[in-house]
């Protein structure tokens, strides 16, 4: 894939709050360009094959088909979307398994010092669990990326049984993100003519019943106001994306992350990052690979997305250079890390520990391009706060 890049920030006010810095507000009329990372250039690959900035280190916490250290749990194949949850003085990293029929979710538990103390299964025998999202009530929503797939609400702590949530719609799910201000959950759909949805529970905190809506706008629209309409039959027969006239199409919905009034989501088919301004019900195009800027763009193959405590977006690549790139609040786009020797894989599941000091992610298919060869990493270092 040719590496091309153009970043344009077009969400005012709420987006600035989402990134926690006045510089975002001041720069909305500008265009972001590749530039030096605030962490400095990438160094030579370490013993784990990861190129990082100075003063950062990596470790491998799990490999598909092998027991997680100090536990009896065998790490799942094809690790995909993930999130971190506070657990007393420690935390938990939860990860999907994107394989057919057995899919599911696994978790790794850490103590306050970052030592692995447990690992276990929290969902079994689902299919192609791709991404998902964390809820404010500390559950993990695991999404099936199959036709008429379900969302499953799981317990990262391994205490409560997972629950299927059909009211959230049956379609080829990718990711979701909870908006506690408006009490809705946004969802992406991974098909070339997919849609962007929101689920409005009857009672916030209970996903058993509610209303599924789809975003309305023209297919060519990349900015401006949008509206929502209810999907009559969330059961997906006929397909949810075909039930409502005027539903806006997005080319292969991928990652989804909400912060302070803005839901950021990516589309892999056209290599874009979008921003939905929830307060004003408008969209903007933040990144578009078809618009070429001078120089060598550092980001392509947009996929999963997360956010640091400093307000930087971290965007994982599916293919590309196998990098996680960051977009800073002063509109610099730069590689943060690169996984070397994993050319047939993709980076999945980026998530920060609750204290913001550790970043977790996976190479889904490892060095041998096999779902049985996934590798899950932890990066530690002086992340900005």
C-alpha positions as CSV (number, residue, x, y, z in Angstrom):
1,X,0.0,0.0,0.0
2,X,1.3,3.5,-0.9
3,X,1.8,5.5,2.3
4,X,-0.1,8.7,1.9
5,X,-1.4,11.0,4.6
6,X,-3.4,14.1,5.3
7,X,-4.6,15.1,8.7
8,X,-7.3,17.7,9.1
9,X,-8.9,18.4,12.5
10,X,-12.4,19.8,12.2
11,X,-14.1,19.4,15.5
12,X,-14.0,22.4,17.7
13,X,-14.4,22.7,21.5
14,X,-15.4,19.2,22.5
15,X,-12.5,17.7,20.6
16,X,-10.1,20.1,22.3
17,X,-11.4,18.9,25.6
18,X,-11.0,15.3,24.5
19,X,-7.3,15.9,23.9
20,X,-6.9,17.9,27.1
21,X,-4.9,20.8,25.7
22,X,-5.5,24.3,24.4
23,X,-3.1,23.7,21.5
24,X,-5.7,21.4,19.9
25,X,-8.3,24.3,20.1
26,X,-5.8,26.7,18.6
27,X,-4.8,24.4,15.8
28,X,-8.2,23.3,14.5
29,X,-7.9,25.4,11.4
30,X,-4.4,24.0,10.6
31,X,-3.4,20.7,9.0
32,X,-1.3,18.2,10.9
33,X,1.8,17.0,9.2
34,X,4.4,14.3,9.9
35,X,7.0,15.6,12.3
36,X,9.3,14.5,15.1
37,X,7.7,12.5,17.8
38,X,7.7,14.0,21.3
39,X,9.4,10.8,22.4
40,X,12.2,11.1,19.8
41,X,13.1,8.7,17.0
42,X,12.7,5.0,17.1
43,X,15.8,3.0,18.1
44,X,17.1,-0.3,16.8
45,X,14.8,-3.3,17.6
46,X,15.2,-4.8,21.0
47,X,15.4,-8.4,21.9
48,X,11.6,-8.8,21.3
49,X,11.8,-7.2,17.8
50,X,10.2,-4.0,18.9
51,X,11.7,-0.6,17.9
52,X,10.9,2.0,20.6
53,X,12.0,5.5,21.5
54,X,14.9,5.9,24.0
55,X,14.0,5.0,27.6
56,X,11.1,2.7,26.7
57,X,11.3,-1.1,27.1
58,X,9.1,-4.0,25.9
59,X,8.3,-7.4,27.3
60,X,6.2,-10.2,26.0
61,X,3.4,-11.1,28.4
62,X,1.8,-13.9,26.4
63,X,2.1,-16.1,23.3
64,X,-0.8,-17.9,21.6
65,X,-0.8,-21.6,22.5
66,X,1.5,-21.1,25.5
67,X,0.7,-20.8,29.2
68,X,0.8,-17.3,30.5
69,X,3.7,-17.0,33.0
70,X,2.8,-18.1,36.6
71,X,-0.6,-19.3,35.5
72,X,-2.3,-22.3,34.1
73,X,-4.1,-20.4,31.3
74,X,-3.1,-21.0,27.7
75,X,-3.2,-17.7,25.8
76,X,-5.7,-17.7,23.0
77,X,-5.1,-17.6,19.3
78,X,-5.3,-14.4,17.2
79,X,-5.4,-11.9,20.0
80,X,-7.4,-8.8,18.9
81,X,-9.2,-5.9,20.6
82,X,-8.4,-5.2,24.2
83,X,-8.8,-2.9,27.2
84,X,-7.4,-2.4,30.7
85,X,-9.4,-2.3,34.0
86,X,-8.3,-1.2,37.4
87,X,-8.3,-4.0,40.0
88,X,-7.5,-2.9,43.5
89,X,-3.8,-1.9,43.5
90,X,-3.3,-3.7,40.2
91,X,-5.0,-4.0,36.8
92,X,-6.3,-6.4,34.2
93,X,-5.7,-6.6,30.4
94,X,-8.6,-8.2,28.6
95,X,-8.2,-9.5,25.0
96,X,-10.4,-10.9,22.3
97,X,-9.7,-14.0,20.2
98,X,-10.5,-13.5,16.5
99,X,-11.0,-17.1,15.4
100,X,-14.1,-18.9,14.3
101,X,-16.3,-21.0,16.6
102,X,-14.1,-20.9,19.7
103,X,-13.3,-17.2,19.8
104,X,-14.0,-15.7,23.2
105,X,-12.0,-13.5,25.6
106,X,-9.1,-14.0,27.9
107,X,-7.7,-11.8,30.7
108,X,-4.3,-11.3,32.3
109,X,-4.2,-9.9,35.9
110,X,-1.2,-7.8,37.2
111,X,-0.3,-6.8,40.7
112,X,0.7,-3.2,41.7
113,X,4.3,-3.9,40.5
114,X,3.2,-5.2,37.1
115,X,3.9,-8.8,37.9
116,X,1.5,-11.3,36.3
117,X,-0.5,-13.1,39.0
118,X,-3.3,-14.7,37.1
119,X,-4.8,-15.4,33.6
120,X,-8.2,-16.9,32.7
121,X,-11.0,-17.2,30.2
122,X,-14.0,-14.9,30.5
123,X,-16.0,-15.9,27.3
124,X,-16.0,-19.2,25.4
125,X,-17.3,-20.6,22.0
126,X,-18.2,-17.4,20.3
127,X,-17.0,-16.6,16.8
128,X,-14.4,-14.2,15.4
129,X,-14.3,-11.8,18.4
130,X,-12.6,-8.8,16.9
131,X,-12.7,-5.6,18.8
132,X,-15.1,-4.1,21.4
133,X,-15.1,-1.6,24.1
134,X,-15.0,-1.0,27.9
135,X,-18.0,0.3,29.8
136,X,-18.1,2.8,32.7
137,X,-19.3,0.0,34.9
138,X,-16.2,-2.1,34.2
139,X,-17.4,-4.7,31.8
140,X,-15.9,-5.5,28.4
141,X,-18.1,-5.6,25.3
142,X,-16.7,-8.3,22.9
143,X,-17.9,-8.0,19.3
144,X,-18.4,-10.8,16.8
145,X,-17.1,-9.9,13.3
146,X,-19.5,-12.2,11.5
147,X,-22.8,-11.7,9.6
148,X,-25.5,-11.2,12.3
149,X,-22.8,-11.3,15.0
150,X,-23.6,-10.5,18.6
151,X,-22.2,-8.2,21.2
152,X,-21.3,-10.1,24.4
153,X,-20.9,-8.3,27.8
154,X,-18.2,-10.0,29.7
155,X,-16.6,-9.6,33.2
156,X,-12.9,-8.9,33.0
157,X,-12.5,-10.0,36.6
158,X,-13.8,-13.5,35.8
159,X,-16.5,-13.6,38.3
160,X,-19.8,-13.1,36.4
161,X,-20.9,-15.1,33.4
162,X,-20.8,-13.4,30.0
163,X,-24.2,-12.2,28.7
164,X,-25.3,-11.9,25.0
165,X,-26.8,-8.5,24.2
166,X,-29.0,-8.9,21.1
167,X,-30.7,-5.5,21.6
168,X,-27.4,-3.9,20.5
169,X,-27.9,-5.3,17.0
170,X,-26.8,-8.3,15.0
171,X,-24.4,-7.3,12.3
172,X,-20.7,-7.6,11.4
173,X,-19.5,-5.9,14.6
174,X,-16.0,-4.4,15.0
175,X,-15.7,-2.0,17.9
176,X,-17.7,0.1,20.3
177,X,-17.3,3.0,22.7
178,X,-19.4,4.2,25.7
179,X,-20.5,7.8,26.0
180,X,-21.5,8.4,29.6
181,X,-22.6,12.0,29.0
182,X,-25.3,11.0,26.5
183,X,-25.7,7.5,27.9
184,X,-25.2,5.8,24.6
185,X,-22.7,3.3,23.1
186,X,-21.4,3.8,19.6
187,X,-20.7,0.8,17.3
188,X,-18.8,0.3,14.1
189,X,-19.5,-2.2,11.3
190,X,-16.8,-3.9,9.3
191,X,-18.1,-4.2,5.8
192,X,-17.4,-2.0,2.8
193,X,-20.9,-0.4,2.9
194,X,-21.1,-0.5,6.7
195,X,-22.8,2.1,9.0
196,X,-22.0,3.8,12.3
197,X,-24.5,3.1,15.0
198,X,-25.4,4.1,18.6
199,X,-27.3,2.0,21.1
200,X,-29.4,3.9,23.7
201,X,-30.2,1.6,26.7
202,X,-33.5,2.0,28.4
203,X,-31.5,2.1,31.6
204,X,-27.9,3.2,31.6
205,X,-25.8,0.4,32.9
206,X,-28.2,-2.3,31.7
207,X,-27.7,-3.3,28.0
208,X,-30.6,-5.8,27.9
209,X,-33.0,-3.5,26.2
210,X,-32.9,-0.2,24.3
211,X,-33.0,1.4,20.9
212,X,-30.5,0.9,18.1
213,X,-30.0,3.9,15.8
214,X,-28.0,4.5,12.7
215,X,-26.2,7.7,11.6
216,X,-27.9,9.6,8.7
217,X,-25.9,11.5,6.2
218,X,-24.8,11.5,2.5
219,X,-22.3,8.9,1.5
220,X,-19.9,11.7,0.2
221,X,-20.2,13.7,3.4
222,X,-17.0,14.2,5.3
223,X,-18.0,17.0,7.6
224,X,-21.0,18.8,9.0
225,X,-24.2,18.0,10.8
226,X,-25.7,14.5,10.9
227,X,-28.8,12.9,12.4
228,X,-29.9,9.5,13.7
229,X,-32.8,7.2,13.0
230,X,-34.0,4.1,14.7
231,X,-33.2,0.7,13.1
232,X,-36.6,-1.1,13.0
233,X,-35.3,-4.6,13.4
234,X,-31.9,-4.9,15.2
235,X,-32.1,-8.7,14.7
236,X,-30.4,-8.1,11.4
237,X,-32.9,-9.8,9.1
238,X,-32.8,-7.9,6.8
239,X,-29.3,-6.5,7.4
240,X,-29.4,-3.5,9.7
241,X,-27.4,-1.3,7.3
242,X,-30.2,-1.7,4.7
243,X,-33.2,-0.9,6.8
244,X,-33.1,2.9,7.0
245,X,-33.1,5.2,4.0
246,X,-30.3,7.8,4.1
247,X,-28.0,5.8,6.4
248,X,-24.4,7.0,5.7
249,X,-22.0,4.4,4.5
250,X,-18.5,3.9,6.0
251,X,-15.9,1.8,4.2
252,X,-15.0,-0.9,6.7
253,X,-15.5,0.4,10.2
254,X,-12.7,-0.5,12.6
255,X,-11.5,1.0,15.9
256,X,-13.7,3.2,18.1
257,X,-12.8,5.4,21.1
258,X,-14.8,8.0,23.1
259,X,-13.4,10.8,25.2
260,X,-15.0,14.0,26.5
261,X,-17.6,14.7,23.8
262,X,-15.9,13.1,20.8
263,X,-16.1,9.6,19.4
264,X,-13.1,8.8,17.2
265,X,-13.5,5.9,14.8
266,X,-11.5,4.5,11.8
267,X,-12.4,3.0,8.5
268,X,-9.9,0.7,6.8
269,X,-11.3,0.6,3.3
270,X,-10.5,4.2,2.7
271,X,-7.8,4.6,5.4
272,X,-9.6,7.4,7.4
273,X,-10.0,8.5,10.9
274,X,-13.3,10.2,11.7
275,X,-14.5,12.3,14.6
276,X,-18.1,12.4,15.7
277,X,-18.8,15.5,17.8
278,X,-21.5,14.2,20.1
279,X,-22.4,17.5,21.6
280,X,-23.2,19.1,18.2
281,X,-24.1,15.9,16.3
282,X,-21.6,16.5,13.5
283,X,-18.8,14.6,11.9
284,X,-15.4,15.6,10.6
285,X,-12.6,13.9,8.7
286,X,-9.5,13.8,10.8
287,X,-7.3,11.6,8.6
288,X,-7.6,10.7,4.9
289,X,-5.0,8.6,3.1
290,X,-6.3,9.8,-0.3
291,X,-5.1,13.3,0.3
292,X,-1.4,13.5,-0.1
293,X,0.9,15.8,1.8
294,X,4.6,16.4,1.1
295,X,7.1,14.0,2.6
296,X,6.7,10.5,3.8
297,X,3.6,10.0,5.9
298,X,4.2,7.8,9.0
299,X,0.7,6.3,9.2
300,X,-1.2,3.8,7.0
301,X,-3.5,0.9,7.5
302,X,-5.5,2.5,10.2
303,X,-7.2,0.1,12.6
304,X,-7.6,0.0,16.4
305,X,-7.3,3.3,18.2
306,X,-6.8,4.4,21.8
307,X,-5.9,7.5,23.8
308,X,-3.2,8.3,26.3
309,X,-3.7,10.3,29.5
310,X,-2.0,13.2,27.8
311,X,-4.6,13.3,25.1
312,X,-2.5,11.7,22.3
313,X,-4.3,9.3,19.9
314,X,-2.4,6.0,19.4
315,X,-3.5,4.4,16.1
316,X,-2.5,0.8,15.3
317,X,-1.7,-0.4,11.8
318,X,-3.2,-3.4,10.1
319,X,-0.2,-4.1,7.9
320,X,1.6,-1.0,6.8
321,X,4.9,-0.8,8.6
322,X,3.5,-2.7,11.6
323,X,3.6,0.5,13.7
324,X,1.6,2.2,16.3
325,X,1.6,5.9,15.4
326,X,0.5,8.8,17.6
327,X,-1.2,12.0,16.8
328,X,-0.3,14.7,19.3
329,X,-2.3,17.6,20.5
330,X,-0.1,20.0,18.5
331,X,-0.9,18.1,15.3
332,X,2.3,16.0,14.8
333,X,1.9,12.5,13.4
334,X,4.8,10.2,14.1
335,X,5.6,6.5,14.8
336,X,5.7,5.5,18.4
337,X,6.8,1.9,17.9
338,X,7.4,-0.6,15.2
339,X,7.2,-4.4,15.4
340,X,9.9,-5.9,13.2
341,X,9.7,-9.3,11.4
342,X,5.9,-9.6,11.7
343,X,5.2,-8.5,8.1
344,X,2.2,-10.7,7.6
345,X,0.5,-9.7,10.8
346,X,-1.4,-6.7,12.2
347,X,-1.2,-4.8,15.4
348,X,-4.3,-5.1,17.6
349,X,-5.7,-4.3,21.0
350,X,-3.7,-1.1,22.1
351,X,-4.7,-0.1,25.6
352,X,-3.1,1.8,28.4
353,X,-2.9,0.6,32.0
354,X,-5.1,2.7,34.4
355,X,-2.2,4.8,35.5
356,X,-1.2,5.5,31.9
357,X,2.4,4.1,32.4
358,X,2.1,0.9,30.3
359,X,0.8,0.2,26.8
360,X,-0.5,-3.2,25.9
361,X,-1.0,-4.5,22.3
362,X,-0.6,-7.7,20.2
363,X,0.8,-8.8,17.0
364,X,-2.1,-10.9,16.0
365,X,-0.3,-13.5,13.8
366,X,3.3,-13.1,14.9
367,X,6.3,-13.8,12.8
368,X,4.8,-16.8,11.0
369,X,1.5,-15.1,9.9
370,X,-0.5,-17.8,11.7
371,X,-3.4,-17.2,14.1
372,X,-1.7,-19.7,16.4
373,X,1.4,-17.5,16.6
374,X,0.0,-14.3,18.2
375,X,2.2,-12.3,20.6
376,X,1.0,-9.9,23.2
377,X,3.4,-7.1,24.4
378,X,3.7,-4.6,27.2
379,X,5.6,-1.3,26.7
380,X,6.8,0.7,29.7
381,X,8.4,4.1,29.8
382,X,8.0,7.8,30.3
383,X,4.6,8.3,28.7
384,X,3.4,11.9,28.8
385,X,0.7,12.7,31.3
